[in-house]
Amino acid sequence: MGAASKICKNDAMDLPSPPPTSNSTSIPTSTSTSDVPYSHLTVDTSLSVPEMSPRVIELCKDLFKDWSKLDSSHFHVETVSGGITNLLLKVSVKKDSGDTESVTVRLYGPNTDYVINRERELHAIKYLSAAGFGAKLLAVFGNGMVQSFIKARTLTPADMKNPELAAEIAKELHRFHQVEISGSKEPQLWNDIFKFYERASVLEFDDSEKQKKYQTISFKEIYDEAVDLKELTGLLNSPVVYAHNDLLCGNIMVNDEEGKLYFIDFEYGSYNYRGFDIGNHFNEYAGYDCDYNLYPNKDEQYHFLRHYLQPDKPDMAPVKDLDALYVETNTYMLASHIFWALWALIQAKMSPLNFDYLEYFFLRYNEFKKQKHDCCLLARSFLQGS
């Protein structure tokens, strides 16, 4: 769960609207990363927000010409969200005209480049932004980016069970999967899983108790499971789409007044299998506490899948297509557990945060083993009957 950071990756946040373009001519509207301002400055994420505020203000002055001569007293910096993958800061600027505009300064978490391809993320953002997804990219700096605000609230695990919201998420995911990103369209799932495997299987922990627990893991078993699952999922012919890959509640926002839904944070986005993106999303119903009793039942899944397959006429979704996507989703759901389990092992070594990632590995991998028999049997029975 890139989302795994789910566990504490994104706290609820209420983001204001993007600054009016008429009052922020210094902020570029282009979404191309080559056109937006760039600064080599970095911000030390180990500092408290009050301690890092002067550096953040200096950064904003360096990036945006219209702000460069403003006194620091015109700036206000506060935390919007904090977690494993990044820290979001709200920077509000009161201009001499009396107008106030705000931006989001997003600071990458320590060592996250080890599991996140930032170049791939920045490349995709310009296409996703142009298609109306996420916040607009305004600038890039040494260890983060500046984006526009979105006026919305972050969803909670309870929201995921709301049939109306589930339907809207399904429709938006259908639209997301239509976005074309230039470059290679090779699905990244198994490349990433085996890359994570290579890194996770050779770790050494300074903490003797962690090392002892780590040594109980059978990496040969994990490798064999991944190879078998890759072979089985390959028989399902899941379409390759540009996938979010981390669609937890913390990465979905909604403006309740306007009924507008937003997907945010595309750090793990890549071309990938449709079934993985949906199956991973269903795993996210478990919330930060990984309560897999909340995993959507068959009726709830079919409700979602109908709106995904036929956004305008969900009741017209062909039963054959629904059944096939149900099997596809619940088979790739297993891959989601392996992916985030291996991810958690790397985080256990690399992340400075006080979270038991090692235990999280066992939560995900044990859930994989619990679900494997029934889900694989469902897939093989479907394939035999096809």
C-alpha positions, 0 to 999 in steps of 0.5 A, a space after each residue: 500500500 503505497 498506500 501502505 503508507 496508507 497506514 499514516 500516509 495521508 491525513 485528512 485535509 481540506 484544501 482551498 481552491 487554486 489561486 485565481 490566474 488573474 492574481 497569480 500571473 507569475 505562477 505558470 499555467 503550463 503543465 509541462 515540467 520543462 516549462 515550470 520554474 525550477 530551484 535547486 534549493 531543498 528543505 530539511 524534512 527532519 525539522 519542525 514546520 516552524 523551523 523549516 518555514 524560513 527555508 520554505 519561504 525562501 524557496 517560494 521567493 526563489 521560484 515565483 518572481 512576483 513573490 521574490 520581493 515580498 517581506 517574509 511577514 506576508 507568508 504563512 506556512 502550515 502543515 496540511 498533511 504528513 505521512 510516509 511518502 511526503 509532507 504537504 505544506 500550505 503556503 499562503 501569501 498576502 500580496 500588496 494588493 490585499 489578495 491572498 493566494 495559496 499553494 501546496 509545497 510537497 516535500 518528498 519523504 526521506 529515502 522515498 526515491 528508493 521505491 518511487 520513480 520521481 522522473 516517471 511521476 513528473 513525466 506523467 503529471 503533465 498529462 494527468 493534469 491536462 486531463 483534469 486529474 490532481 493538482 496543477 504542477 506549478 514548480 519543482 525543486 530539489 526535494 519536492 514540488 509546488 502544486 495548486 490547491 484543491 478545495 475538497 476533503 480527503 475520504 475516510 475508510 467509511 466513505 469507501 463503503 458509500 455506494 454513491 461514492 463508490 460509483 463515482 470512484 469507479 467512473 473516475 477510475 474508468 476515465 483515469 484509465 483512458 489517459 495516454 502517457 507518452 513513452 513505454 507502455 510496458 506494464 510495471 507490476 512484475 518489474 517492480 515486484 521483482 525489483 522490490 524482491 531483490 532489495 528486500 531479500 538482502 537487508 540487514 538490520 542493526 536491531 537484533 530483534 528486527 534481524 531475528 524476525 526478518 530471518 524468519 521470512 522465506 524469500 524462496 517461498 515469496 519468489 515462488 509465489 510471485 512467479 506462480 501468480 505472474 503466470 496465472 494472472 498472465 492467462 487473464 489478459 488484463 488490459 494494460 492502462 495507465 494506473 494509479 496503483 495506490 488508490 487508497 482513501 487518502 488519495 481520493 478527495 471530494 468536494 461535497 458541495 459540488 459533488 466533485 471527486 479528485 484523485 491525487 498523489 501519482 507517485 506510484 503511477 505507471 502503465 499497469 494491469 487494469 485488474 491490479 489497480 482495481 484489486 489494489 483499490 479494493 484492498 484499501 477498503 481495509 483502511 489504515 488498520 488493515 481490517 480486511 473484514 472491510 474488503 468489499 463483498 461480491 455485491 459491493 464489487 459488482 456495484 463498483 465494476 458496473 459503474 467502471 465498465 459502463 459509467 453512463 449506463 451501469 445496469 447495461 454492463 454485460 454479465 459476461 464482462 462483469 464476471 470476467 472483471 470480477 475474477 481478474 480483480 480478485 486475482 490481481 488483488 493477491 499481487 497487491 499484497 505481495 507488492 506492498 509486503 515487499 515494499 514494507 520490508 524496504 521501508 522497515 530498513 530505509 524509513 526513519 519514521 516510527 512505524 512497525 513496517 516489519 509487522 506490516 509485511 507480515 500483515 500483508 503477506 499473511 493476508 495473501 496466503 489466507 486469500 490465495 487458495 480461493 482466489 486462485 481456484 476462482 481464476 482457474 475455474 474461470 479459465 477452464 470454463 472460458 
